Amino acid sequence: MTGGLEKPAAVVHRVEDFGDDFDGPAPWDKLPPIPVDHYLWLDNGYKPRVEARLGWSGRFLYVGFRVGEKKAPVRYTKFQDPVYKDSCVEFFVDMFPARHLGYLNFEMNAAGTLLAQFGPDRNSRRPLWPEDLAGFSVIAAEEIGEERGGPAWSVEYRIPLALFRRIYSEDVRPGHRAAANFYKCGDNTPLPHYGAWSRVGTTAPDFHRPEFFGELLFE
């Protein structure tokens, strides 16, 4: 049940490949922002501005986040660490929701440390390992440290479409519709917070609720 919550929709625009090191044309500012602006469950006044952007080519899904935070605590620097305890941005996507196979979660702190899993719900997930993520690449805005100074930080990454093909046994094509949500959190930060693009209608914090995902339309 979604409790009558309206689900948002966003278009994933077609782009040229950005280059192996994102050193080619990477027109993030030309892609429409997707606001992560529904802050849920807590009322401590902390609501950092967060925008996500998406683009896709014949080989990759490109995901970018920009976060308006003056300080972004970073403690975790190893692949599959619990980065949601840091200042963290997350992209959850079920690329073929009609198949009911599950969704992928990509969770990342300001250092670009990645936690990635696949499964149908919170309790039935498996980690994605380097062999699963061949071709995945990420750029974080700043060097690793205890905190991030400055008015904002960002992470940008590309997900090979081959990963979705291996998991779902189908190809993403123009006109395809997927289900997804974008999140901002910081479980163990000085001001804990939980932001979402598509509202989550639960009484306690829980991002692993695909019934509340919004819709992505591939241009």
Backbone as a chain_set.jsonl record, in Angstrom:
{"seq": "MTGGLEKPAAVVHRVEDFGDDFDGPAPWDKLPPIPVDHYLWLDNGYKPRVEARLGWSGRFLYVGFRVGEKKAPVRYTKFQDPVYKDSCVEFFVDMFPARHLGYLNFEMNAAGTLLAQFGPDRNSRRPLWPEDLAGFSVIAAEEIGEERGGPAWSVEYRIPLALFRRIYSEDVRPGHRAAANFYKCGDNTPLPHYGAWSRVGTTAPDFHRPEFFGELLFE", "coords": {"N": [[0.842, -1.188, 0.0], [0.511, 2.233, -0.794], [-0.591, 4.352, 0.443], [-1.916, 6.399, -0.882], [-0.048, 8.239, -1.744], [1.35, 10.526, -4.02], [3.272, 9.636, -6.804], [6.354, 10.668, -8.134], [7.708, 11.421, -11.434], [10.38, 11.139, -13.782], [12.402, 12.056, -16.584], [14.918, 10.241, -18.225], [17.479, 11.453, -19.888], [18.887, 11.078, -23.15], [22.336, 10.821, -23.847], [25.654, 11.52, -25.101], [28.477, 9.327, -24.65], [30.392, 10.046, -21.74], [33.131, 9.832, -21.585], [35.969, 7.883, -20.54], [37.176, 8.718, -18.15], [35.458, 10.637, -17.328], [36.346, 12.85, -18.683], [35.641, 13.781, -21.073], [32.997, 15.455, -22.916], [30.74, 16.271, -20.468], [27.813, 16.917, -19.799], [26.432, 17.73, -17.262], [25.074, 19.966, -16.266], [23.245, 20.457, -18.194], [21.346, 18.582, -17.958], [18.167, 17.94, -16.554], [17.494, 18.831, -13.15], [16.758, 16.582, -10.475], [14.927, 16.833, -7.721], [15.764, 16.071, -4.401], [13.945, 16.378, -1.99], [12.065, 15.835, -0.026], [11.985, 15.671, 3.239], [11.939, 13.376, 5.789], [10.465, 11.836, 8.708], [12.167, 12.853, 10.809], [12.41, 15.909, 12.675], [14.361, 17.999, 12.883], [15.134, 20.264, 11.636], [17.16, 20.166, 9.773], [17.815, 20.234, 6.464], [19.383, 19.714, 3.897], [20.078, 21.02, 0.625], [19.592, 19.01, -2.147], [20.3, 17.66, -5.283], [19.743, 15.428, -7.931], [20.926, 14.078, -11.039], [20.355, 12.527, -14.196], [21.48, 10.622, -16.978], [21.671, 8.763, -20.054], [23.453, 6.518, -22.173], [24.303, 4.419, -24.979], [25.728, 2.568, -23.587], [25.975, 3.134, -20.844], [24.447, 4.116, -17.72], [24.294, 7.236, -16.368], [24.826, 8.854, -13.314], [24.46, 11.581, -11.213], [25.047, 13.488, -8.278], [24.531, 16.446, -6.415], [25.236, 18.108, -3.443], [24.253, 20.341, -1.013], [26.035, 20.985, 1.433], [27.923, 22.177, 4.165], [29.628, 20.764, 5.756], [30.557, 17.413, 5.504], [30.542, 14.559, 7.006], [32.897, 11.938, 6.805], [33.699, 8.718, 7.346], [33.972, 6.181, 6.415], [35.749, 4.316, 4.056], [36.159, 2.081, 2.542], [35.209, -0.251, 0.04], [31.869, -1.37, 0.088], [31.512, -0.658, 2.714], [29.484, 0.576, 5.501], [28.19, 3.11, 4.395], [25.947, 4.678, 4.692], [25.884, 5.613, 7.228], [27.534, 7.758, 7.23], [27.512, 11.105, 5.794], [25.478, 10.782, 3.075], [24.505, 9.825, -0.247], [21.99, 8.221, -2.199], [20.923, 5.894, -4.667], [18.318, 4.018, -5.679], [17.14, 1.462, -7.74], [14.836, -0.32, -9.669], [15.118, -1.819, -12.499], [13.503, -3.288, -14.199], [10.613, -3.451, -13.265], [8.25, -4.943, -13.678], [8.997, -7.556, -13.702], [9.508, -8.334, -11.136], [11.888, -9.026, -9.792], [13.646, -7.668, -8.179], [15.592, -4.916, -6.815], [18.346, -2.634, -7.294], [20.627, -1.124, -5.041], [22.575, 1.727, -4.807], [24.772, 3.235, -2.829], [26.487, 6.02, -1.516], [29.126, 7.869, -0.064], [30.64, 11.143, 0.593], [33.246, 10.753, -0.139], [33.132, 9.076, -2.233], [32.933, 6.399, -1.644], [31.538, 3.229, -2.083], [28.57, 1.404, -1.459], [26.887, -1.358, -2.579], [24.148, -3.315, -3.614], [21.836, -6.024, -4.36], [18.453, -7.136, -4.517], [15.13, -8.292, -3.473], [14.034, -7.017, -1.255], [14.609, -5.368, 1.926], [15.71, -7.345, 3.619], [16.577, -9.445, 2.091], [19.01, -9.415, 0.453], [21.873, -9.3, -1.685], [25.377, -8.656, -1.875], [26.901, -6.638, -4.426], [29.798, -7.328, -6.232], [33.218, -6.549, -7.254], [33.533, -7.908, -9.739], [30.914, -7.975, -10.632], [30.533, -5.304, -11.113], [32.065, -4.44, -13.229], [33.405, -1.943, -15.233], [32.089, 0.061, -13.918], [32.405, 3.365, -12.712], [33.553, 6.129, -10.756], [33.54, 9.545, -9.708], [34.471, 11.614, -7.137], [34.037, 14.785, -5.542], [36.004, 15.812, -3.863], [39.06, 15.275, -1.985], [39.79, 12.433, 0.124], [38.997, 12.668, 3.565], [38.49, 13.602, 7.017], [36.363, 15.337, 7.156], [34.3, 17.237, 4.899], [34.949, 20.33, 3.631], [33.551, 23.535, 2.65], [30.869, 24.812, 0.511], [29.399, 22.847, -0.815], [29.22, 19.438, -2.017], [29.92, 16.784, -4.347], [29.106, 13.784, -6.157], [29.707, 11.706, -8.943], [28.809, 9.145, -11.137], [29.033, 6.227, -13.266], [27.019, 3.603, -14.419], [27.357, 0.497, -15.842], [25.268, -0.547, -18.486], [25.305, -3.199, -19.005], [25.318, -4.464, -16.559], [22.645, -4.368, -15.688], [21.556, -5.931, -17.688], [22.687, -8.432, -17.118], [21.5, -9.006, -14.676], [18.705, -8.796, -15.052], [18.212, -9.988, -17.478], [17.408, -8.593, -19.712], [17.421, -5.862, -22.066], [17.887, -2.342, -21.71], [15.928, -0.019, -23.388], [15.023, 2.72, -25.618], [12.194, 4.513, -24.452], [11.705, 2.85, -22.386], [10.46, 2.091, -19.092], [11.315, 2.471, -15.77], [11.529, 1.835, -12.193], [12.323, 3.85, -9.398], [14.178, 5.48, -6.726], [15.622, 8.336, -5.113], [17.863, 9.254, -2.566], [18.875, 11.029, 0.414], [20.899, 10.825, 3.213], [22.086, 10.494, 6.61], [22.918, 8.73, 8.943], [24.527, 8.542, 11.278], [25.446, 11.16, 11.793], [26.151, 14.569, 12.937], [23.688, 15.902, 12.695], [21.246, 13.935, 12.132], [19.411, 12.802, 9.239], [16.891, 12.278, 6.703], [16.234, 12.252, 3.497], [14.193, 12.219, 0.505], [13.373, 11.64, -2.956], [10.941, 10.569, -3.987], [8.236, 10.351, -1.907], [8.209, 8.396, 1.096], [6.009, 6.367, 2.665], [6.099, 5.435, 5.441], [6.129, 4.829, 9.005], [8.516, 4.812, 10.349], [12.04, 5.338, 9.671], [12.865, 4.017, 6.535], [14.254, 3.157, 3.708], [14.175, 1.036, 2.011], [11.829, 0.371, 0.399], [10.281, -0.455, -2.166], [7.703, -0.108, -3.127], [7.129, 2.522, -2.979], [8.632, 3.796, -4.864], [9.393, 6.2, -7.427], [8.909, 6.922, -10.973], [10.976, 6.314, -13.807], [11.54, 7.408, -17.055], [12.996, 6.4, -19.991], [14.463, 8.293, -22.384]], "CA": [[0.0, 0.0, 0.0], [1.266, 3.476, -0.848], [-1.28, 5.365, 1.222], [-2.383, 7.493, -1.707], [1.013, 9.186, -2.042], [1.599, 10.743, -5.441], [4.627, 9.241, -7.17], [6.905, 11.531, -9.169], [8.287, 10.801, -12.63], [11.475, 11.907, -14.362], [12.915, 11.568, -17.865], [16.354, 9.988, -18.317], [17.794, 11.964, -21.217], [19.935, 10.408, -23.909], [23.558, 11.613, -23.927], [26.849, 10.858, -25.614], [29.342, 8.85, -23.576], [31.122, 11.143, -21.118], [34.565, 9.569, -21.562], [36.312, 6.898, -19.521], [37.492, 9.395, -16.888], [34.583, 11.802, -17.314], [37.113, 13.991, -19.166], [35.005, 14.25, -22.29], [31.847, 16.321, -22.61], [29.897, 15.723, -19.404], [26.913, 18.073, -19.634], [25.523, 17.565, -16.138], [24.223, 21.142, -16.076], [22.209, 20.459, -19.226], [20.356, 17.577, -17.589], [17.271, 18.552, -15.56], [17.691, 18.343, -11.783], [15.733, 15.793, -9.799], [15.092, 17.285, -6.339], [15.604, 15.158, -3.26], [13.529, 17.46, -1.097], [11.087, 15.42, 0.982], [12.684, 15.211, 4.438], [10.957, 12.529, 6.461], [10.633, 11.128, 9.979], [12.793, 13.683, 11.833], [12.042, 17.323, 12.583], [15.437, 18.747, 13.527], [15.401, 21.455, 10.855], [18.28, 20.009, 8.829], [17.291, 19.837, 5.163], [20.315, 20.189, 2.879], [19.591, 20.978, -0.748], [20.176, 17.893, -2.885], [19.784, 17.442, -6.631], [20.314, 14.341, -8.727], [20.764, 14.185, -12.492], [20.502, 11.244, -14.88], [21.572, 10.548, -18.428], [22.036, 7.406, -20.467], [23.976, 6.314, -23.515], [24.129, 3.028, -25.373], [26.526, 1.683, -22.734], [26.002, 3.482, -19.424], [23.545, 5.016, -17.026], [25.094, 8.216, -15.635], [24.133, 9.351, -12.125], [25.196, 12.629, -10.531], [24.429, 14.136, -7.13], [25.154, 17.625, -5.815], [24.704, 18.22, -2.084], [24.578, 21.608, -0.387], [26.436, 20.82, 2.831], [29.202, 22.786, 4.51], [30.454, 19.689, 6.298], [30.03, 16.093, 5.175], [31.386, 13.583, 7.701], [33.314, 10.729, 6.085], [34.471, 7.773, 8.155], [34.085, 4.892, 5.727], [36.508, 4.486, 2.816], [36.342, 0.787, 1.884], [34.082, -0.768, -0.728], [30.82, -2.069, 0.83], [31.355, -0.145, 4.078], [28.138, 1.125, 5.774], [28.328, 4.544, 4.131], [24.732, 5.386, 5.085], [26.128, 6.237, 8.521], [28.133, 9.042, 6.895], [26.666, 11.882, 4.898], [25.378, 9.774, 2.02], [23.462, 9.907, -1.264], [21.634, 6.86, -2.586], [20.09, 5.674, -5.841], [17.725, 2.689, -5.691], [16.465, 1.327, -9.027], [14.346, -1.585, -10.214], [15.106, -1.477, -13.916], [12.388, -3.989, -14.852], [9.729, -3.748, -12.127], [7.211, -5.921, -13.994], [9.53, -8.901, -13.516], [9.486, -8.607, -9.693], [13.129, -9.695, -9.404], [14.31, -6.907, -7.135], [16.142, -3.613, -7.155], [19.72, -2.38, -6.907], [20.882, 0.095, -4.278], [23.906, 2.309, -4.908], [24.87, 4.185, -1.73], [27.815, 6.592, -1.659], [29.425, 9.042, 0.752], [31.294, 12.229, -0.127], [34.529, 10.27, -0.64], [32.894, 8.163, -3.338], [32.901, 5.005, -1.19], [30.303, 2.632, -2.597], [27.868, 0.215, -0.98], [25.992, -1.745, -3.671], [23.486, -4.595, -3.361], [20.66, -6.343, -5.171], [17.52, -8.06, -3.903], [13.729, -7.88, -3.538], [13.624, -6.224, -0.093], [15.718, -5.052, 2.834], [16.282, -8.5, 4.305], [16.958, -10.511, 1.148], [19.883, -8.737, -0.479], [23.235, -9.801, -1.832], [26.268, -7.579, -2.312], [27.513, -6.642, -5.747], [31.238, -7.337, -6.059], [33.892, -5.918, -8.398], [33.248, -8.587, -11.012], [29.581, -7.537, -11.054], [30.544, -3.882, -11.409], [33.075, -4.133, -14.245], [33.036, -0.766, -16.0], [31.577, 1.107, -13.022], [33.419, 4.382, -12.442], [33.011, 7.207, -9.927], [34.352, 10.707, -9.384], [34.005, 12.402, -6.002], [34.498, 16.155, -5.757], [37.094, 16.221, -2.986], [39.909, 14.218, -1.489], [39.322, 11.767, 1.332], [39.377, 13.303, 4.82], [37.514, 13.412, 8.072], [35.198, 16.143, 6.834], [34.347, 17.975, 3.646], [34.675, 21.738, 3.808], [32.989, 24.185, 1.48], [29.415, 24.918, 0.498], [28.724, 21.73, -1.478], [30.036, 18.341, -2.518], [29.22, 16.056, -5.408], [29.617, 12.521, -6.683], [29.205, 11.376, -10.271], [29.244, 7.798, -11.487], [28.38, 5.577, -14.392], [26.666, 2.192, -14.211], [27.25, -0.169, -17.147], [23.972, -1.17, -18.765], [25.506, -4.649, -18.986], [24.949, -4.964, -15.23], [21.197, -4.606, -15.688], [21.298, -7.059, -18.584], [23.029, -9.675, -16.412], [20.574, -9.253, -13.564], [17.309, -8.914, -15.472], [18.159, -10.698, -18.767], [16.756, -7.735, -20.688], [18.14, -4.641, -22.395], [17.202, -1.06, -21.602], [15.704, 0.553, -24.71], [14.254, 3.965, -25.574], [10.8, 4.343, -24.069], [11.593, 1.952, -21.237], [10.063, 2.678, -17.813], [11.875, 1.814, -14.592], [11.095, 2.378, -10.898], [13.532, 4.259, -8.681], [14.117, 6.578, -5.767], [16.877, 8.986, -4.756], [17.819, 9.54, -1.145], [19.987, 11.662, 1.132], [20.789, 10.444, 4.616], [23.263, 10.594, 7.46], [22.416, 8.089, 10.161], [25.37, 8.836, 12.446], [26.03, 12.485, 11.63], [25.684, 15.452, 14.015], [22.259, 16.139, 12.497], [20.701, 12.867, 11.289], [18.389, 13.28, 8.31], [16.438, 11.309, 5.715], [15.563, 12.922, 2.392], [13.798, 11.344, -0.598], [12.704, 12.217, -4.124], [9.577, 10.074, -3.897], [7.91, 10.192, -0.485], [8.088, 7.053, 1.649], [4.903, 6.47, 3.616], [6.237, 4.561, 6.607], [6.202, 5.588, 10.249], [9.912, 4.824, 10.781], [12.929, 5.413, 8.512], [13.025, 2.778, 5.77], [14.391, 3.444, 2.282], [14.022, -0.196, 1.23], [10.402, 0.196, 0.177], [10.098, -0.198, -3.603], [6.329, 0.272, -3.456], [7.069, 3.982, -2.992], [9.528, 4.334, -5.883], [8.864, 6.946, -8.551], [9.083, 6.323, -12.304], [11.963, 6.862, -14.74], [11.257, 7.153, -18.46], [14.205, 6.524, -20.784], [14.209, 9.056, -23.6]], "C": [[0.881, 1.244, 0.0], [0.558, 4.618, -0.145], [-1.719, 6.571, 0.43], [-1.322, 8.524, -2.04], [1.213, 9.302, -3.551], [3.056, 10.426, -5.756], [5.146, 10.145, -8.285], [7.433, 10.718, -10.347], [9.372, 11.727, -13.158], [11.915, 11.237, -15.658], [14.427, 11.382, -17.748], [16.777, 10.35, -19.734], [18.961, 11.206, -21.851], [21.122, 11.35, -24.054], [24.622, 10.82, -24.68], [27.678, 10.368, -24.431], [30.23, 9.978, -23.074], [32.634, 10.984, -21.215], [34.918, 8.693, -20.38], [36.607, 7.515, -18.165], [36.623, 10.626, -16.69], [35.317, 13.056, -17.794], [36.598, 14.484, -20.511], [33.855, 15.175, -21.943], [30.912, 15.649, -21.612], [28.881, 16.79, -19.024], [25.917, 17.898, -18.492], [24.562, 18.737, -16.025], [23.142, 21.256, -17.137], [21.119, 19.424, -18.96], [19.467, 18.153, -16.487], [17.507, 17.983, -14.167], [16.482, 17.575, -11.276], [15.859, 16.108, -8.314], [14.852, 16.183, -5.319], [15.22, 16.044, -2.082], [12.408, 17.104, -0.131], [11.849, 14.861, 2.183], [11.673, 14.618, 5.405], [11.439, 12.109, 7.847], [11.254, 11.952, 11.102], [12.402, 15.14, 11.613], [13.087, 18.164, 13.314], [15.861, 19.978, 12.721], [16.506, 21.323, 9.831], [17.764, 19.424, 7.519], [18.221, 20.344, 4.07], [19.717, 20.077, 1.471], [20.339, 19.895, -1.513], [19.494, 17.788, -4.241], [20.507, 16.264, -7.26], [20.096, 14.649, -10.201], [21.067, 12.836, -13.117], [20.669, 11.46, -16.38], [21.93, 9.119, -18.809], [22.508, 7.405, -21.909], [23.693, 4.866, -23.907], [24.839, 2.054, -24.464], [26.357, 1.916, -21.245], [24.763, 4.257, -18.999], [24.419, 5.918, -16.162], [24.255, 8.817, -14.512], [25.01, 10.404, -11.46], [24.387, 13.211, -9.389], [25.234, 15.381, -6.766], [24.44, 17.906, -4.504], [25.177, 19.53, -1.464], [24.842, 21.446, 1.097], [27.785, 21.491, 3.057], [30.169, 21.763, 5.08], [29.778, 18.354, 5.993], [30.914, 15.047, 5.838], [31.639, 12.341, 6.853], [34.174, 9.891, 7.019], [34.785, 6.495, 7.396], [34.699, 5.086, 4.347], [36.73, 3.185, 2.06], [35.051, 0.356, 1.197], [33.177, -1.63, 0.145], [30.796, -1.706, 2.317], [29.949, 0.431, 4.264], [28.117, 2.648, 5.632], [27.092, 5.346, 4.514], [24.859, 6.008, 6.472], [26.847, 7.571, 8.376], [27.08, 9.924, 6.228], [26.662, 11.159, 3.554], [24.27, 10.131, 1.035], [23.239, 8.509, -1.829], [20.705, 6.87, -3.795], [19.638, 4.222, -5.816], [16.945, 2.552, -6.992], [16.093, -0.124, -9.297], [14.165, -1.334, -11.708], [13.956, -2.14, -14.665], [11.373, -4.401, -13.787], [8.667, -4.792, -12.427], [7.693, -7.349, -13.768], [9.6, -9.297, -12.04], [10.725, -9.377, -9.229], [13.842, -8.969, -8.265], [14.879, -5.614, -7.669], [17.588, -3.538, -6.68], [19.78, -1.12, -6.068], [22.353, 0.471, -4.417], [23.974, 3.43, -3.87], [26.311, 4.694, -1.661], [27.982, 7.807, -0.751], [30.222, 10.058, -0.064], [32.676, 11.856, -0.64], [34.37, 9.374, -1.856], [32.952, 6.699, -2.951], [31.536, 4.407, -1.495], [29.865, 1.425, -1.779], [26.839, -0.136, -2.043], [25.464, -3.15, -3.429], [22.339, -4.796, -4.352], [19.778, -7.321, -4.404], [16.107, -7.508, -3.911], [13.284, -6.991, -2.383], [14.835, -6.026, 0.81], [16.447, -6.3, 3.322], [16.767, -9.6, 3.373], [17.839, -9.916, 0.05], [21.229, -9.445, -0.552], [24.123, -8.655, -2.291], [26.649, -7.74, -3.777], [29.02, -6.497, -5.555], [31.913, -6.789, -7.304], [33.623, -6.594, -9.733], [31.854, -8.254, -11.529], [29.616, -6.131, -11.633], [31.621, -3.499, -12.417], [32.592, -2.989, -15.127], [32.421, 0.344, -15.18], [32.709, 2.081, -12.72], [32.775, 5.52, -11.672], [34.038, 8.315, -9.789], [33.697, 11.419, -8.212], [34.695, 13.759, -6.06], [35.757, 16.49, -4.97], [37.899, 15.019, -2.513], [39.353, 13.632, -0.191], [39.845, 12.498, 2.566], [38.3, 13.068, 5.852], [36.233, 14.193, 7.809], [35.382, 16.761, 5.462], [34.027, 19.437, 3.959], [34.065, 22.32, 2.55], [31.481, 24.096, 1.45], [28.694, 23.72, -0.108], [29.732, 20.636, -1.803], [29.222, 17.57, -3.549], [29.895, 14.718, -5.655], [28.943, 12.274, -8.024], [29.694, 9.975, -10.611], [28.467, 7.27, -12.685], [28.172, 4.102, -14.06], [26.577, 1.534, -15.574], [25.855, -0.777, -17.335], [24.087, -2.688, -18.784], [25.173, -5.244, -17.626], [23.459, -5.266, -15.163], [20.842, -5.788, -16.588], [21.587, -8.379, -17.887], [21.995, -10.004, -15.348], [19.166, -9.557, -14.057], [17.113, -9.678, -16.782], [17.355, -9.923, -19.813], [17.603, -6.492, -20.9], [17.258, -3.421, -22.166], [17.122, -0.436, -22.991], [14.96, 1.876, -24.581], [12.776, 3.695, -25.311], [10.604, 3.443, -22.871], [11.215, 2.72, -19.967], [10.598, 1.825, -16.663], [11.293, 2.465, -13.34], [12.338, 2.696, -10.074], [13.2, 5.273, -7.594], [15.53, 7.086, -5.517], [16.763, 9.434, -3.306], [19.043, 10.335, -0.703], [19.829, 11.31, 2.597], [22.103, 10.681, 5.332], [22.913, 10.047, 8.823], [23.195, 8.497, 11.406], [26.133, 10.135, 12.248], [25.528, 13.397, 12.754], [24.204, 15.803, 13.923], [21.711, 15.044, 11.576], [19.552, 13.385, 10.429], [18.1, 12.195, 7.288], [15.629, 12.039, 4.646], [15.274, 11.958, 1.255], [13.235, 12.168, -1.749], [11.229, 11.841, -4.104], [9.273, 9.757, -2.432], [7.764, 8.713, -0.098], [7.076, 7.113, 2.792], [4.969, 5.473, 4.737], [6.381, 5.419, 7.859], [7.621, 5.686, 10.795], [10.805, 4.849, 9.551], [13.125, 4.061, 7.837], [13.058, 3.132, 4.284], [14.13, 2.211, 1.421], [12.538, -0.536, 1.051], [10.077, 0.513, -1.287], [8.677, 0.17, -3.986], [6.159, 1.786, -3.488], [7.99, 4.616, -4.035], [8.738, 5.178, -6.894], [9.204, 6.253, -9.868], [10.155, 7.068, -13.094], [11.572, 6.44, -16.16], [12.524, 7.414, -19.267], [13.88, 7.128, -22.132], [14.593, 8.25, -24.842]], "O": [[1.883, 1.3, 0.713], [1.058, 5.743, -0.14], [-1.883, 7.656, 0.989], [-1.649, 9.586, -2.569], [1.241, 8.299, -4.265], [3.964, 10.887, -5.064], [4.449, 10.365, -9.276], [7.583, 9.499, -10.267], [9.293, 12.945, -13.002], [11.815, 10.02, -15.812], [15.13, 12.254, -17.238], [16.463, 9.626, -20.679], [19.885, 10.761, -21.17], [20.949, 12.533, -24.346], [24.499, 9.61, -24.868], [27.594, 10.926, -23.337], [30.755, 10.768, -23.859], [33.357, 11.942, -20.943], [34.259, 8.742, -19.341], [36.323, 6.906, -17.133], [37.001, 11.551, -15.971], [34.986, 14.172, -17.393], [37.073, 15.496, -21.026], [33.745, 15.632, -20.806], [30.361, 14.583, -21.887], [29.066, 17.494, -18.032], [24.706, 17.914, -18.711], [23.382, 18.551, -15.728], [22.22, 22.061, -17.001], [20.098, 19.391, -19.647], [19.977, 18.796, -15.57], [17.699, 16.776, -14.019], [15.338, 17.885, -11.611], [16.831, 15.678, -7.693], [13.856, 15.461, -5.38], [16.071, 16.416, -1.274], [11.855, 17.99, 0.521], [12.307, 13.719, 2.155], [10.694, 15.259, 5.788], [12.637, 12.036, 8.12], [10.889, 11.758, 12.261], [12.1, 15.547, 10.491], [12.769, 18.928, 14.226], [16.826, 20.654, 13.075], [16.772, 22.268, 9.088], [17.332, 18.272, 7.466], [17.888, 21.308, 3.381], [18.953, 19.158, 1.176], [21.57, 19.868, -1.524], [18.267, 17.822, -4.337], [21.723, 16.122, -7.137], [19.185, 15.394, -10.561], [21.923, 12.092, -12.637], [20.074, 12.365, -16.965], [22.432, 8.356, -17.984], [22.036, 8.176, -22.745], [22.929, 4.173, -23.236], [24.601, 0.848, -24.539], [26.57, 0.999, -20.452], [24.126, 4.949, -19.794], [25.189, 5.438, -15.329], [23.117, 9.235, -14.729], [26.178, 10.146, -11.173], [23.178, 13.408, -9.515], [26.465, 15.369, -6.803], [23.211, 17.94, -4.444], [26.379, 19.79, -1.402], [23.978, 21.736, 1.924], [28.685, 21.381, 2.224], [31.383, 21.88, 4.909], [28.576, 18.193, 6.202], [31.947, 14.681, 5.278], [30.72, 11.773, 6.263], [35.253, 10.317, 7.431], [35.758, 5.807, 7.704], [34.233, 5.912, 3.562], [37.42, 3.178, 1.041], [33.952, 0.572, 1.708], [33.652, -2.515, 0.857], [30.126, -2.379, 3.1], [29.285, 0.745, 3.276], [28.037, 3.375, 6.621], [27.169, 6.567, 4.65], [24.036, 6.839, 6.854], [26.79, 8.417, 9.269], [25.915, 9.544, 6.11], [27.718, 10.947, 2.959], [23.231, 10.669, 1.42], [24.172, 7.712, -1.929], [19.83, 7.725, -3.929], [20.454, 3.306, -5.917], [16.158, 3.438, -7.324], [16.916, -1.031, -9.172], [13.188, -0.718, -12.131], [13.484, -1.603, -15.668], [11.284, -5.58, -13.444], [8.216, -5.475, -11.507], [6.875, -8.262, -13.654], [9.737, -10.48, -11.728], [10.631, -10.267, -8.384], [14.558, -9.59, -7.48], [14.674, -5.26, -8.83], [18.003, -4.276, -5.785], [19.07, -0.153, -6.344], [23.248, -0.34, -4.181], [23.309, 4.456, -4.016], [27.252, 3.904, -1.738], [27.101, 8.663, -0.673], [30.453, 9.865, -1.258], [33.23, 12.559, -1.485], [35.363, 8.954, -2.45], [33.013, 5.834, -3.824], [30.504, 5.01, -1.199], [30.664, 0.548, -1.45], [25.998, 0.698, -2.382], [26.218, -4.061, -3.087], [21.935, -3.881, -5.07], [20.276, -8.22, -3.726], [15.899, -6.364, -4.315], [12.28, -6.287, -2.495], [15.941, -6.462, 0.494], [17.674, -6.302, 3.424], [17.319, -10.597, 3.838], [17.47, -9.91, -1.124], [21.659, -10.1, 0.398], [23.669, -7.773, -3.02], [26.71, -8.855, -4.295], [29.468, -5.635, -4.799], [31.247, -6.581, -8.318], [33.498, -5.918, -10.754], [31.632, -8.25, -12.74], [28.838, -5.796, -12.526], [32.046, -2.344, -12.453], [31.504, -3.053, -15.7], [32.244, 1.456, -15.678], [33.846, 1.665, -12.496], [31.609, 5.849, -11.89], [35.243, 8.067, -9.757], [32.523, 11.786, -8.272], [35.811, 13.87, -6.569], [36.511, 17.374, -5.377], [37.454, 13.877, -2.634], [38.549, 14.262, 0.498], [41.008, 12.901, 2.604], [37.304, 12.4, 5.577], [35.145, 13.762, 8.193], [36.492, 16.801, 4.931], [32.959, 19.743, 4.488], [34.059, 21.675, 1.501], [30.876, 23.393, 2.259], [27.484, 23.588, 0.07], [30.938, 20.877, -1.858], [27.999, 17.688, -3.613], [31.086, 14.542, -5.399], [27.769, 12.59, -8.216], [30.863, 9.655, -10.397], [27.413, 7.785, -13.059], [29.047, 3.448, -13.491], [25.783, 1.977, -16.403], [25.335, -1.443, -16.439], [23.093, -3.39, -18.602], [24.786, -6.41, -17.544], [23.056, -6.305, -14.639], [19.931, -6.557, -16.279], [20.832, -9.341, -18.036], [21.658, -11.171, -15.149], [18.507, -10.463, -13.547], [15.982, -9.982, -17.158], [16.709, -10.51, -20.68], [18.398, -6.11, -20.041], [16.049, -3.457, -22.394], [18.131, -0.335, -23.69], [14.333, 2.135, -23.554], [12.188, 2.771, -25.873], [9.485, 3.278, -22.386], [11.612, 3.873, -19.795], [10.361, 0.618, -16.6], [10.647, 3.51, -13.413], [13.291, 1.917, -10.049], [12.107, 5.839, -7.547], [16.507, 6.357, -5.688], [15.722, 9.924, -2.869], [20.091, 10.317, -1.348], [18.75, 11.476, 3.167], [23.108, 11.03, 4.712], [22.642, 10.805, 9.754], [22.611, 8.764, 12.456], [27.335, 10.199, 12.507], [24.581, 13.04, 13.455], [23.539, 15.981, 14.944], [21.714, 15.214, 10.357], [18.816, 14.286, 10.832], [18.925, 11.318, 7.031], [14.474, 12.401, 4.872], [16.01, 10.993, 1.053], [12.692, 13.253, -1.544], [10.364, 12.713, -4.196], [9.985, 8.976, -1.8], [7.261, 7.9, -0.873], [7.277, 7.832, 3.771], [4.012, 4.737, 4.973], [6.718, 6.6, 7.775], [7.903, 6.555, 11.62], [10.374, 4.423, 8.48], [13.502, 3.083, 8.481], [12.016, 3.377, 3.675], [13.889, 2.337, 0.22], [12.064, -1.583, 1.491], [9.647, 1.622, -1.604], [8.459, 0.711, -5.07], [5.143, 2.281, -3.977], [8.115, 5.84, -4.087], [7.571, 4.902, -7.176], [9.723, 5.137, -9.876], [10.232, 8.296, -13.055], [11.31, 5.267, -16.423], [13.066, 8.519, -19.235], [13.125, 6.56, -22.922], [14.446, 8.737, -25.963]]}, "num_chains": 1, "name": "protein.A"}
